[in-house]
Amino acid sequence: MRIQVDDFPSDEVEKEMELDTPFDLLGLYQGVSMMERGAGHVANDIDRIFLYRRPILDYWCESGEDLPHIVRHVLIHEIGHHFGLSDDDMEAIEAKAEEESQRAQPSA
């Protein structure tokens, strides 16, 4: 798998995903997920994760979140797609992890 950083999604991706603006997409997994691969799967192309620099930086400026946290979150999200997880699956995992993190923190 290759991780690639581009300024923005390609025009083709923007059109295919029906984005209102190229700033709407922070990252993208392109490939065949592990769940879709059969025993005889032969890759026609290398799987790739794209991180889109300008939308990530724009989100960082607007949200005030920690930049490494944003990049890590987008990267983990796209790796999840590689393993066949849906957006709903990943949201549930993130919610459970956040809940467990809150329980583990000492009360003030």
BELHU-V11993 format. One line per field, one symbol per residue. ss: DSSP state (a for helix, b for strand, c for the rest). burial: # if it has 16 or more other ideal C-beta (glycine too) atoms within 10 Angstrom, else .. A space follows every 10 residues. Layout:
ss=???
burial=???
//
This chain:
ss=cbbbbbcccc aaaaaacccc caaaccbbbb cccccccccc cccccccbbb bbaaaaaaaa aaacccaaaa aaaaaaaaaa aaccccaaaa aaaaaaaaaa aaaacccc
burial=.......##. ..##...... .##.###### #......... ........## ##..##..## .........# #.##..#### ##..#....# .......... ........
//
